[in-house]
């Protein structure tokens, strides 16, 4: 759904900006 799509886009953006270390603990 839209929420999952937004999450994927956000995660991709975070990874692109090199902030993968920030999103990993949340998961």
N, C-alpha and C positions, 0 to 999 in steps of 0.2 A: 504494500500500500504506500501511500505518500510518506508516511512517517519513516518506514524502512528506507525509502529512497533518499529522504533527507539525511538519515543517519549515514548511509553509504557515502553520500556526497560530502558530508562534514568530515567523516573519517578520512576520505581521500584528500580533502583539503589540508587536514592536520598533518597527514603523512607527507604531503607535498611541501609543507612549510617546515618539515623537519621536527614536528612536535609529537612524533609517535610515542615518545617516552611519557608524554602527558596523558594520552588517551589510554595507554595500556593498563595502568592501575585501576582505572574506572571499570574496565571490563573484568 
